[in-house]
Amino acid sequence: MSELDHIVLAAPDLDEAKRSFNDQTGVMPMDGGPHENLGTRNALVSFGDGVYLEIIAPDPEQPPYGQYFEPNSKSPVARFLFDCELEISIC
């Protein structure tokens, strides 16, 4: 049986996404760190039992800047992000 490991939320600016998540939930995501040579960095929110939310965004400290967020990228992440239109609301 498959189990949920984590949910990924992509954002254009990690610091702004962390502030927005905190404003809406009262929970501040923890810095996860950069994904070396991938052009991204992340922050994490644990739901317990090894399940977590990963907020991922381009890392301006790394070249190439956010290559996985470019619409023409061959990355499966980019294809998912640009093929799906999701509206997320935190209740």
Steps between C-alpha positions, in 0.01 A plus 500: 500500500632846410526766766513875471853629558473870423309765310689757295385859466696705245538875546687774316651639824573274799518772764167646392341154489623429855356831626170437324473146638577629850245783468229256392576210735703633793774247412838620370661254255857396589780565253590176329785637292622519143483223242860531378539532122122493448432872547242456777467512878224394736326535834314224684194457721462166682158338536647220713563133421752593228246697294584858415435797273795613288486859375745527212616811312782624278823571689644834391839395645540221244537486126307403297230700669194280551555277196232260622238774487549591135203404276728347233707298747510123456463463877195300615453765770469774238264291288279438801503863607417637158255228395286533810311802621439463872327740732592432861310646788592449864187473712 
